[in-house]
Amino acid sequence: MDTARSLLQANPQTPLPIGIGYLGWRLETPNIPAQELLSVALANNVQAVWLSFGANLQRWIKYIRETERKPGATKIFVQVTSVEDALVAVNDWKADVIVAQGIEAGGHGSSTAPPLLTLLSEILSIIPKDGPPVLGAGGLVNGGHIASLLALGASGAVLGTRFLLSPESLYSDSQRQALISARTASSIRTMAFDQARNTLGWPLGIDGRGLRNSTVVDFENGDDIADLREKYMEGVKADDTDRIVTWAGTGVGLMNKIQPAKEIVGEIHDECVAHLRAAASLLE
């Protein structure tokens, strides 16, 4: 937190203009100091907390509301993958922002989630007009994608894979090159990487979307898990993208260059505005 304040030149007494995400199932894992982890963020007056993939997210929302310095100061984002979850997040949990994650999303998500456009449309149709903002996530990489969500009525969009190509991301150069070389069909849903990394504990129905490689092939062929993990660790040491995970959503085939995050944001903005103006011209 001190590093974030220093980089953002934020006064210790003012809100820290960042958001922090928590995996609900990790907070719920025995011997994990969940309240302490949340308290660090709240003590630093972060502006948002993002919650996902938990069996008892209501517990953490209640804790945030009771612990935050000023009531309502910390905006709570809740990620959902179904209309049913969205209704609970809005009506029961009083979430400040709903993030609708479609099956196209890279990284972890629901293996049974609808495509984003369908999920978003369904959620928007049942959310009251005075309800919380709804953001769309999953497979989004360019301004045209953002414009389509705004046209549907979304308040915004969430992008992940596109920013993995920025120098600011923690991906290696090999992983960035793998993303640039990938096609849309290279992105698949699997539990292979969680088995290989031994990162198990995700709720039922949650898996990961990444680039298909030898780890996935061996897992699908039923290879011994111990061997799979040994090969994965060797791949980590060698930075071998044919073994290690490279998370990627379905929009990966549309990405072809490495750019600073600032340039990515600027390019997406310009593309989005151009698409919205083009669509508006059809009404003239």
N, C-alpha and C positions, 0 to 999 in steps of 0.2 A: 504493500500500500504506500509506503514511503517513496518507493521508486516511482509509482504512478503519480503521486502528488508532485514530486520533483520535476518529472517530465512535462506535466501539465501546468506547472507553476500554480498549483492550487493551494490556497491558504488552509491550514489545518482546521479552521473554524467554519469553512464553507463546504457545501456539498461537493463530493468527489465525482466529477462528471464521467463516470464509467459504470458499466453494468457487470455483474458477476453471475456466472451460471453454475448451478448445482444439479448433479444427478440425484434424484430422489432416492434411488435404491442404494446409493453409496451412503447417503445420510442415514438410511435405515439399517445399514450393515452393523451388526454387533461390534462393540469396541471402537466404533468410529465416534470421535467427539463432535457430533453433529452440531449441537448448540454453540460450541466454541467456534466452529468453522463459520457459522452464520454470524456470530457475534462480531467476528473480525471485520466483516463487511459492514455491518450495521454501525459499529463503533466509528468507522471511518466515513459514515454518512454517504455511502454510495447511492447513486440515483436510481439504480434498478437491480433487481435480483431476478434471474431467469431460472425457473424450475421445470424439470422434465423427468420422465421415466421413473415414477415412484408409485408405491402402493398407498402412501399416506401423505400426499402433498398438502392436504388440508392442515396437518399438524405443523408443518414448517411455515405455512402462510400465517397461521395463528401466532406462532412464535415471532415471526418478523413483525407483525402488527403490534405485538405487545412489547417488543424490544426496541424498535426504531426510535430515534431521538424525537422526531416530530411526527404525529399521526399522518399517515398518507404520504410522507416525504419520499419513501422508497417505493418506486413503482414495481409491481410484481407482474412479471411476464410468465404465463403458463403455456407450455407447448402441448398441443393436442393433436391426435391423429384420427379422431372420429367426431361426429356430430354430438354423440352422447357425452363424450369427455368435455366438449366445448360447453354444453349446457350446464354441466356440473361446475366447471370453472367460472362461468358467468353468474349463475344463480346462487350457488352454494358458497363458493370460495371468494366471490367478489373480486376476481382478478382484474388488474388494471389494463392488461393487454393480453390478447389471445394470439398465439402463433400457430397457424394451421400448417402442419408438416405433411406434405404428400409423400407418396411412396418413391418419388424420384430423388429424394434427398440423399446426399452423400453422408457417410458416417452412420451413426445408429438411428434407427427408426422402426416403425411398425411394419412388419412384413405383410400386413393385411390392410394397410392404409389405402384409401382411394387415391387416384391421381389428384394432383394439387388443384387443378381447375374445378374438378367435381367437388372435392372436399371444401374448398373455399366457398363455392357457390352455395352449397348446402348450409354451411355455417352462417353465411351472411343472410340467408333466407329466414333463419330462426332467431338471430340476434336482434334485440329491440333497437330501435333507431337511436335511443339514448344509451345504448350499451357500449362496452369498451371497444377500442380500436382492434381491428383484426389484421394481422400480417400474414403473408403467405411465404412458405419456405419449401424448397425442394426442386432441384434441377435448374435453378435460375442463374444465368450468367451474363445477360446483356440487358440493354435498355428496352428492347422490344418486349422481353419477358416482363419487366417491371410495368411497362405501359399496359400490358394485357391485364395484369392484376388490378391496377388502378381503375381500368375501365369496368372491371367486374364489381368494383366497390370496395376493394381492400384499402386500408389506410397506409400500407407500405409493404415492403418485401424484405426478406432475409436471404443474404447470399453467403455461402461458405466456400465452396470449391473454387470459385473464381479467385478468391483472395489467397488461396494456397500458392498461386503463381507469383505472388508479390515477394520481393526480397525480405519484407518484414515478417513473413510467415516462418515457422520453425521447420518447414520441410527442407530437405537437402536438395542440392542441385540435381541429383539423380531422380528424386521424386518429382521435381518440377518438370524435368525432361520426359518422364513417364506420362505426366498429365498432358503435355503438349503432343506427345505421340499417340495418345489414346483416341479411340473412336467411341461413339456413343455406346456401342454394343460391348465395349470393354468394361463398362460399369455394371456390376452385378451385386445382388444381395446374397449374403452368406454368413455362416457362423465360423468359417474357417479361421479367420484371423483372431477371433476371441479364443478359440480353442488353442491356436498356436501360441498366443501370448499369455494364455491362462488368465484372461480378463473376464471370467465368468461371473454370473450373478445378475445379469440383466433380467428384467421382468419377462414373463412368458410372451412370446410373439415378437420380441425385439431382436433384430439382427443388424448387421452392418452392410453398407454399400461401399464397395471399393473396386479397384482395378483387378480383374482376373489375372492370376499368375500361377506359378507352380504350387504355391501353398494351397490355393483353392483346388487345383487339379488333384493333388495328393489327398486332400480332405474328402473330396467327392469320390475318390477311388477307395476310400476306407483304410488308408494307411494308418499305422500305429501312431497314436497321439504323441507318445514320447518321442518318436522319430521326427514327427512333424515339428514339435517344439525345439528339438535340437537343431534341425535345419533352419528354423526361423531365427534362432539366436545367432547362428553362423551368418545368416543373411544380414542381421542387424550390424554385426561387426564389419561386414564387407560393404555395407550400404547397397545391398543387392535388391533392386526393386522387383526381381523375379521371385523374391521370397518375402520381403517385408510388406506391410500394408501401406497402400496409398489410397486413402479415402477419396471418393469422387462420386459426385452425383451424375445424373443422366445428361446434364448439359456439357460434360467434359469434352465432347467432340467438337464443341464450338469455340474452344479456347486454344489459342495458338501462339501466345507470346507472354513473356515475363514483363511485368510493369510494376512500378511502385504503387502502393495502395492508393495514394492520392490521385494518381493518373487513372486508376481503375474507376474510382468514384466519379471523377470528372467525365470520363468517357461514357459511363453508364448513364449519367445525368443527361448529357447531350443527346444520346441515342433515345432515351425515354421521351424527352421533350419533342424531338423530331417525330417520333411515332405518334404521340398524342396530337400533335398539330396536323399530321397527315390524316389521322382518323377524324379530327374535327372538320377538316376541309370537305369530307364527304357529305356533311350536313348542309353545306352552303348552297 
